[in-house]
């Protein structure tokens, strides 16, 4: 298989988590503004491509240790954010007049990290098999950014199609927790 084709397949596989989180974020935001769309697509793409490159550069230095806990780190970050969103959905508007914007600050960084931990492991794997890294890293970042934009659009359309209110925030939180659990299942934690 060619370098380009294998890199595209890898990019789509790694972007799946970011796509799902973007749908949940679109549901939560309902009508994401251009700045929010740019921030999320840019950071998700940058983190996915950058973590792939970082994993490659680190090579086998910390492979044994990090791959033993990477899924727990990703689960922890996503579960924390998801449970925070669910908790906030139950507070009244007087308690929380301005809902948290997941495309800013700590939330944005944690979402970006949580969805890109697997990209670090992929970069590490590429280093171990002596695979070129520039093309895969760039394609992973670009495709993740594009799929994040599509996910935001899809989530916002779904949110507008159904008047979900606080249920959208709860659903988005459940999506994040679900992705974290899925990561644990993929790593064989439950089986």
Secondary structure, 3 states (H helix, E strand, C coil): CCHHHHHHHHHHHHHHHHHHHHHHHHHHHCCCCHHHHHHHHHHHHHHHHHHHHHHHHHCCCCHHHHHHHHHHHHHHHHHHHHHHHHHHHCCCCCCCCCCCCCCCHHHHHHHHHHHHHHHHHHHHHHHHCCCCCHHHHHHHHHHHHHHHHHHHHHHHHHHHHCCCCHHHHHHHHHHHHHHHHHHHHHCCCCC
